[in-house]
């Protein structure tokens, strides 16, 4: 299992038994102890394998993909994915923008397709290169302390906390 990516350390609990080589698997849990969230995304969707799923949104000529889990207990928002900041694309975007992020677009909620409620439990899967490949391909950006930040893929699975409907690979995003 790869080390937990920095942005997921405070909001996920690792599940090493579910991870394969070069993967991080964890379930989303707020530091307050709650594991139920309002899921939010950048607003664009497409159909994949019979399901509607969030995808990259084109807004004012820019391409954005953000996923936030807002705790239903304390209201804390946990950024699970922002392609301008996370994964390989994030390193490229920050370099092109001089290390600064563009203004973040507004997010929309994700209602369950069965019951319509936006209360979900979630787990994440992050797939990364091996450490040596990450070093080589990053051009010196990644090192022993942060190589897992240059991950190439993220999946987010969700399950409705109200009715139990599950959506595997609700987000399946290549970040390269």
Buried (B, 14 or more C-beta within 10 A) or exposed (E): BBBBBEBBEEBBEBBEEBBEEBBBBBBBBBEEEBBBBBBBBBBBBEEEEEEEBBBBBEBEEEBBBBBBBBBBEEEBBBBBBBBBBBBBBBBBBBEEEEEEEEEBBEBBEBBBEEBEBBBBBBBBBBBBBEBEBBBEBBEEBBEEEBBBBBBBBBBBBBBBBBBEBBBEBBBBBEBE
